[in-house]
Amino acid sequence: MAPSYISTKYQVSEKPNSPVTPLQFTVHFLKGSSSSAMALRQGKWIKLDQGATGPGARSSHAITQVGQKAYSFGGEFQPRVPVDNKMHVFDLKELTWSAISGTGDVPPPRVGVTMATIGKTIYIFGGRDNEHKELNELYSFDTSTNNWTLISSGDVGPPHRSYHSVTTDDRHVYIFGGCGVAGRLNDLWAYDVVDQKWIQYPKPGDNLRGRGGPGLLVAQGKIWVVYGFAGEEADDVHTFDLALKEWIQVETSGEKPTARSVFSTVAIGKYIVVYGGEVDPSDLGHMGAGKFTAQAYVLDTETLLWKQLEDGLNSSHHPGPRGWCAFTGGERDGRVGLLVYGGNSPSNDRLDDIFFFTPHFEADENCFKHEALQTKRFLSSWGFQKTSSVQHMHFEIRASASNVQPLNAASLQAGPTENVLDAELVETPVNEGFSPFLETDEKDKPTLSIVVVGASGDLARKKIFPALFALFYDDHLPQNFTIYGYARSVMTDMELRNVISRTLTCRIDKRENCEEKMNHFLKRCFYHSGQYSSEEHFLELDSKLREKEAGRKSNRLFYLAIPPDVFVDATRCAKHRASSENGWTRVIVEKPFGRDTESSRELTRTLKQYLTEDQIFRIDHQLGEELVENLLVLRFSNLVFEPLWSRNYIRSVQLIFSEDFGVEGRGRYFENYGIIRDIMQNHLLQILSLFAMDTPVGLDAEDIRNEKVKVLRSIKPVELKDVVVGQYKRHCEGNVCYPAYTDDPTVSNDSLTPTFAAATMFINNSRWDGVPIMLIAGKALQSKRAEIRVQFRHVPGNLYNRNSGTDLDKATNELVLRIQPEEAVYLKVNNKVPGLGMRLDRSDLNLLYKSRYPREFPDAYERLLLDAMKGERRSFIRSDELEAAWAVFTPLLKELEEKKVVPELYSYGSSGPVGVHYLAAEHNVTLGDFGYED
């Protein structure tokens, strides 16, 4: 029986300063009784009219959807005789057909072919030609240009086959099974459309027999192989875990469909919908009429329960029994579902009709209570006014066409709730008279769940947890927040609290209630042990997070304080198993972001398989330092500086980062990266880009980052002749000896890894052309500091140089911006020493922060964590920034490693290699000493 509805309208009031005009929502409620559990139980078929001359009746063909158009290719009018090689297009709005001959590498006619879509590109694989030979060409068809491209054939990629199955995710075209040259196949392949290469996955073993016409779908992060013909109709279900690279045969139960093949199928979220198919093949094989079914079923991939769908079997819109159809997941009129075209009838006639199937959801009372709360939270941010009575019934999901992409037989992933402004996602509560769109209370405020991945490490213990506590102490965390530590170490909640409590301190100027605040904070900290590559463990974490979130809207922030080789695994697991379903999910990634341009680009590419750029927060803690934050204020809000900030007045610039300790147990990490990758390519280049950038359009994050990218792209790649590298050696003072870098047990004795580097570079733009910029970074030097030194040009025709014999270099004005250890800004100016003679001296106009602002400053991690929670990206690194930064140093790094350049040795606690002074002199730079001036 077709479902009936009760409608309710809601008015969306316009937000202040919002560009969105008021909307009206019409809510459709399905009448019926509650089911015992959330399940797909009903569906509705619609037979689509067809205007203009279409491709006609056919089977063994393929179809896919791009936007509001369905594209069909291949097939047969009569058994084993391919029809044509035109691309036929059906407009789902106008309900009309058109044909495209196409340009480029147009494939010959074929049957038993498959096709699927990624973006606006269609991919077609295999099939059988008019001589009954199996094929293995992979073609792409660009729907923007109607151009065909042959991607692979012959010995490249999967063996020849037809009547196989295809599905896609956002970057892979998956191929499974089919009829091969020597029999039925059971191999799984994927074509990576980004890397443009084929991937062969492990064979499934004997349990999954070779077969043709199975269902192939992506759901829950796995490839599902459903049924098919393996010499007889099969009813087994298998999964391939894309993360673990493992095949598993799963046992399904419930209202299980009979064995079948060549059916139509689609994955919608966690559900796999199956319609029709051949349940008993003809004795004549493909030449005869087999027995077909008209039933539709749904498999819940979480519970592994089958249920038969009530889909109006006897209605005029039902397609009836058939198989060998072209089918695809698609969207029409804002509804997602299954598009079915043509196929074989029980009389072996080829069919030419088109149907669209929409499944509906049901829910029991508990589901209504939960889902109504979700809708209340979504809609309560808008001013809803009820315009008619609400009755509590069932619900369906409707979404506008702009928010739903074609499923292409792949899993439908829900987007962020706040972006679905024109979606009808409406449920009613069980209690009559209650409107879920009215008042909100404390329970409806969003929660913030912070997951520190790598919680047992030094970074988490020494920096991240103390920064989170400081934010909590200063009331910067929301009322509803939870912090979860996640790591491989086995630990209880109490053990985690004991570990991090040793590093928590209260502000010096805010000691009141410190212990009380600390206890309150620690009660919000929990721990879950798991592997970084285990989706199962992240699913367990998700369950714990949901328990703490208690049904509220949840925002989730993941901090990856882990080695770079597990970034992608942790991100994948967080995305698939622990991301927020009704709020935002953001991921903070610690450096290093690769080792060179190629590895960084690959890291970015793989992260973007699971996250958008807006979800990725690449952290550089130097950008959170107080003086770095103040750099733009000094430049752009003080008239005295900006006119001088160019090659006309500045002679040279130095960016210095020195540490008075060695690798201190980090030898294994440092040996793999070295000082250039660890400090120069990220910390110093980021500070330089802020220092040298032009005035941005505004203070928006993208405005600032755009100007930074311009600077980085203007820097010439550093050449070896402009670089000095060094490595600290053992040094003794009396009875105290300081170790050499190679004394670290994790470092080889003949290591060439530099612990010191100085590089001179130039920015090729009108502001900085010709100004030498020295980046200096080193470990085990005589002092710890980070600063920018700006040396101005000499005063033209300096009178006092002639009259008083002043050293011109020493008399040069110099602006010093000290980032650490004691923040300061001072300008070196020349002045007369009091007395009867004419003797000049150089003095400092000094802004020492600790004197001017005598209070404790927030740590850099506090500021950056708070920015990430707010979605403020100004102090985080964009992917094109990263690419431009690596382009500066990658050629140098490759040359250093290929030529095995030996670093100059310097003593532990010294001012570094002697060669740095020669490099400075070569570019007329007065080198700042490696102490710091009070």
ABEGO torsion letter per residue (X at the ends): XBBBBBBBBBBBBBBBGBABBBBBBBBBBBBEBBBABBBBABBBBBBBBBBEBBAEBBBGBBBBBBEABBBBBEEBABBGBBABABBBBBBAAAGBBBBBAEBEBBBBBBBGBBBBBBEABBBBBEEBBAAGBBBABBBBBBAAAGBBBBABBEABEBBBBBGBBBBBBAABBBBBEEBBAAEBBABBBBBBAAAGBBBBBBBAEAABBBBBGBBBBBBGGBBBBBEEBBGBBBABBBBBBAAAGBBBBBBBBEBBBBBBBGBBBBBBEABBBBBEEBABBBAAEAABBBBBBABBBBBBAAAGBBBBBBAGAABAABAEBBBGBBBBBBBBGGBBBBBBBEEBBAAGBBBABBBBBBBBBBBBAAAAAAAAAAAAAAAAABBBBBABBBBBBBBBBBBBAAABBBAGGBBBBBBBAAABAABBBBBBBABBGBBAABBBBAAABBBBBBBBBGAABAAAAAAAAAAAAAAAAAGABBABBBBBBBBABBBBAAAAAAAAAAABBBBAABABGAAAAAAAAAAABBBBBBBAABAAAAAAAAAAAAAAAGGBBBBBBBBBBBBAAAAAAAAAAAAAAABBAABBBBBBBBOBBEABAAAAAAAAAAAAAABBAAABBBBBAAAABAAAAAAAAAAAABAAAAAABBAAABABBBBBBBBABBAGGAAAAAAAAEAAAAAAAAAAAAAAAAAABBBBABABAAAAAAAAAAAAAABBBBBAAABBBBBBBBBBBEABBBBBAAABAABBAABABBABBBBBBBBBBAAABGBBBBBBBBBGBABBBBBBBBBBBBBBGBAAAAAAGBBAAAABBBBBBBAOABBBBBBBBBBBBBEABBBBBBBBBBBBAAAABBBBBBBAAAAAAAAAAAGBAAABBBAAAAAAAAAAAAAAAAAAAAAGBBBBBBBBGBAEBAAAAAAAAAAGBBBBBABBBX
